Amino acid sequence: MMALIGAPFRNSRRVRALLVLSLTIGLTGASGPAAANEIFAVRDIAVDKRAGTASAARELALAESRQTAYRTVLRRITLPEDFDRHPALDDADIAGLVQSFDIANEKTSQTRYLADVTVRFARQSVRELLQAFSIPFSETAARPLLIIPVYQAAGLKLLWEDGNPWFTPWVAQEGKSGLRPVIAPLGDLEDITSINLDRVAAGDAETIAAAKQRYQTAGVLVALADLQRDLLNAKNVLRVTLTEYGTDAENTEVMTFEDPVVDDVGPFLARTVDEIMMRRETEWKRRTLLDFDHEDKLVAIVPLDGIQTWLTVQQRLYSLAEVRKIEVTALSARAAHLTVSYLGQAAQLTVALAERGLTLQEQEGYWTLKLADQAAASN
């Protein structure tokens, strides 16, 4: 599916609708070990190699895909200051970390090989490698946010208009699978009529709820970009205000970026979006780094209203990188009593649980673990 987001398709709303649907399902619907292992997968790596024979070209291409995937996964889960410390492995060592791979769109000639390759690494093998080199890492993926890119220049604010240059670089982020993803809206008639610029920028609860519901995201991130041209100093100044709505961590952050004045601001805006995403990813990884030196236990009660609730809670718990072991000490039709062994601090576990749609609350000296929709209904 990711192959659809190449440049020729970027403006196709039908194709983007399919892409957004697949991203939403992949980022919000998955649970259990499969969801956790997706962090260690890199999809649709385009390879194109030539050699003396088709088989030799294929081997070169697959080796290149493994190396690309290896670099991508390590950069995805580690901090920027540790990028230079990533172990320099040869292809045989990297191949030893691979759990599986898929090949699509394969084309061959006598001396050339082209394909799109998906590589999945074994989670435990990557863990052991990074621990051996004392490189901290995170495996907690945040639920996606719906990005609302508002562009302001010369006194005008643009959102759904075709002349909004701030929209395009955010769409480009959809193909990048980091730990803190965003989804760009389609900009179709439904969006235009239901997501009013002024209402969403003001955090109108009804508008935010409707947008979250349509795209199945954790919340909405309004990115207001205000471009000012400083002709005296020959530079563009971009003031970006990021406001998060509809989550437990509603907040506003302001950033300023500068670039020499040029007629085409597109590249400047694209670099700015990449920098914003890097900062947000880094901040998230710092909050969710796995602490293998500290392990604790938590005794919790899980209220049950049926077998499906119990199965869902188990799936989501087992998908957490922080959880080492789950012991069921008592089980009835109304509740389950658990002892959860986990890495790190309780506050970090609470953050990870929230990203899997679970809430952890202390009540009268006891911890209660609920599905988020259960907790909302009881409040």
N, C-alpha and C positions, 0 to 999 in steps of 0.2 A: 504493500500500500504506500509506503514511503516514497517509492519511485515516482509517484504521481506529483510530487511537489517541485519538480524541476521548473525552470523559468517559463517554458511555454504554457504551463498550467497555472501559473501563479494567480492570474486574474479570473480563472474560471470558477464561478461560484458553485456550480454543481460538483466539480472535483473537490473544492474546498469543503463542501458540505460533507462529502464522504470521508475526507481526511479528519475533519473535526470530530465526526462520529466515531471513527476508529480510535483517535487519541483519547476521547472521553471514556470510551469503554475500557481501553487499556490502562488508563490512569486512575479511574475511579471504580471500575467494576471488578478488577482483579483482586484476588485475595489468596492467602496461603502461600506455600513455597513458590508457586509459579510467579506471583507478583513480586516477591523478593528477588528471585533469580533474574527478572527482567532488567534489573539494575546492571547485571553483568552481561547483558546482550547488546550488541551493536548491529543495527539492521541496515540492509541494503547498501553495503559498501560497493561502490562501482569500481570494477577493476578492468584493465585493458592492457594486456601484455603480449609481446612478440618474442619468439625464440626460434630455434632451428626446427622444432617440431611443435605440433599442437599440444602434445602432452607436456612438453617442457614449458611451454607458455602457460599452461594451466597450473603447473606447480608454482611457477613464479607468481602468478596472480593470487593463488590461495595463500601463499606465504605473505604477500603484501597485505591481503585482507586481514590476516591474523595480527600482523604488526600494527596496522591501523586500529583494529579493534582493541588491542592491548593498550595502546596509548590513550584511546578514548575512554576506556573504562577506568583506568587509573586516574586520569584527569577529572573524571566525573565524581569520584568518591573521595579524593584527597584534596588537601589545601594547596593553594597556588605556591606558597613558599616551599612546598615539598616536591613540586614538579621536577626540579633538577635532581632530586634524590631517587627518582623512580629507578628500580633495577633495570640495567641494560641487558636484556636477555637475547640470546640468539633465537632463531626460528624454532629450533628443536625444543628449547625450553618453553617457549610460548605455546607451541603445539601441545605440550604436556599439560597446560592449564585449560585447554579447550574441552568443553563438555560435549558440544555438538556444533554443527554448522549446516546451513541450508544454502542452496544455489538456485537462483532464478534468472530468467532472461539470458540463458547461456547461448553464446554464439562462438563458433570456432571456424577457423580456416586451417590451411596447412601449417601456418606459422604464427597465428594470432588467436588469442582467447579473450572473450569479453563476457562479463557476468555481473550480477548483483549478488553479493554474498552476505549472509547473516551469520555472525559468529557469537556463540554463547560460551562463556567461561564458567568453570566449576566454582561456585561460591566459596567453598571451603579452601580450595587451592589458592585462590586470590587472597583470602584472609591470611592464610599461613605465610604466604610470600611477603605481604606487607608487614605482618607482625615480626617476621625474621629480620626485616630491615628497619624496625622501629618507626614505621611511617603510620601516623594516625589516619583514620578514615571513617566515613559515615556510610551507612547503608539505608538510611531512612529517607524515603521519598515523600515530599509534601504533596498534598492533594492540589490539583491545578487551580489557578485563578483565571478568571476571564479578564483579559486586558481590554481597557477602553482607552484608545489612544486619541487624546484631544490635542490639536495643534493650534497654537495661537501665534499670529504674526500680523504686523501692521494693523492691530486693533481688531482682527477677525478671529473667531474660533471655528475650527473645522473638526468634524467627526466623520460623518457618513459621506461627505462630499468627495467627488473624484480628485479634487486638488489637495487632499490631505497627504503630504509626503511622510508623515509620522506613522501612518498605518502600515505601510509596506514592510519596514524592518521588523515590526512586531509579528506580522504574518510569517516572516522568515524564521522566527524562533520556534514555530510549531514542529519543525523537523529535527530540533535539537533536544535530545532526551536527557536533561539534567535532573537533579534531585529536587528542583523547585520550579516546575514547569508552568507555562502560561498557555492559554488558548485564545486566539484572536477571534472575534465575532465574524459572522459571514457578511454582515452589512447588507442583508437582503431586506425585503419589505417589512417582514416581521420585526427585525431589529430596529429599523428606522421608525416604525410606529410605536414600539414598546419601550425602546431605550432612548428617551429624550436626553439631549446633551445637558441641559440645565439641571434636570432632575437627578440624573445619575451622578453628575459632578457634585451635587449637594448632598449625596448619600441618601436620597429618598428611599425609605425602607421598602415600599411596594415595588419600585423599579428594580432595586437590587435583588429582591427575592425572585422576581420574574426572570431576570437575567440568569441568576444561579440555577433556577429550575430548568430553563431551556437548555443550558449548556452543561448541566450537572457538575458544577464546579463548587469548590469550597467557599468561594467568595468572588468579589470583583475588585480589580486593581485599576483605578483611574490614573492614567499617566498624562498629566497636562504639561506639554512642552511649549514654553514661551521663548520664541526666537527674537533676539535683539541684535541689530547690526551696529557694531562700534566702528564707524568709519574712521574716526580720529586715530584709533589704534590698529586699524585694519584687521578686525577679527569679528567672528560671530560669537555671541554669548547665548547659550541655551540654558534656561533655567527649567528644570524638570521637577514637578511636584507629584510624588507618588502617594496616593491615598488608598488604603485598603478598607473595603467595606464588606460586611456580611460574614465576618469571621470573629473568633474570640479575641483576636489580636488586632483590632481596628487601630490604625495609626497613620500618620502622615510623615513623609520624609522629603526633604528638599535637597536637590543636587544641582551643581552648576558645572557646565562644560564649556570649553572655549576651543575655537578653531579659526585659522586664517580665513578671511572673507573670500568666498568663491561664489560663482553664479549658481552652481549646482550644490545644494545643501544635502542631497541624498546620501552621499558617502559619510558625511559628518553625522547625520542622524543614525545611520546604520552602525557606525562605530560606537555611538552613544548608547544605543540599545544593547549592544554586546557588552559594554562596560557595566551598564546597570544590571544586566543578568548575571555577570560575573560577580559583582558585589553582593547581590542577593543570594546567589548560590553559596558564596564563601561564608556569609553570615549564617546561613542555615547549617552548613556543614560544621561550623564551630559549635553550634548549639546541640548538634546531634552526634558528635564524635563518639565512637564506641570506646568505652573505658574497660579494658580487659583486666586492669589491676584492681577493680572494685566490683565485687559481686554481692548482691543483697537478696533478701526474700521479702515477699509481700503476701499477706493472707487477705483474701478478698471474697466477698459474697457476690454471686451473679444471679440477680432475680430472673426467673424464667417464666415465659408465658406460652411455651411450646418447644418442641424438639428443634424447630428451625432456628430459633433464637440461640439455643445452645450450640448448634453446629456452626452458626455464623460467628459467634464469639470465639469458639475454638480456632476456626480458620484464621481469623484476624490476629489472634494472639500468636499463633504459630508462624505468621508471616513477619513478625517483628524480629529484627536483628538483635535487639536488646534482650529478648527472652531466651534464656538458656534451658529452662525446664518448667513444665507445668505438672503439678500433682493435684489430682482431684481427691479431696479428703472426705467429701460427702456430696451426695447427689439425690435430689428429690424432684418431684414434678414442679415445685415452686422455686427452687434455688439450687445453685451449685456452690460448693465451698472449695476454693482453690488456694494452693500455695504456689506462687510464681517466683522462680529464681531468675534474676535479671542482672544485666551489666549496668554500671553507672549509678546515678542518683535517681531518686523517685521523681524529681521534677522532670528529668530527661525522659523517663519512662512515660510520664503523663503526656508529654509532647508527642512522643511516638504513637501512643495509643490514640490520641486525638486525630492523627493523620490516617488512622485505620477506622475511624468512625466509632471509637470507644471512649467513654468518659470514666474517669476514676475520681471518686469523691469520698472524703472521710466524713462519716456520720456517727456521732456518739462513740468515737474510739474505734470504729470499724470501717474498713475500706469497702466500698461498693463499686463494682464494675458493671457498666451498662452499655448497651448500644446507644449511640448518640440520639437516635430518634425516640428511644424509650425514655431517656433522660429528659428530652425536650417535652414529651407528652406528660411527664409526671410533674413538671414545673408549672 
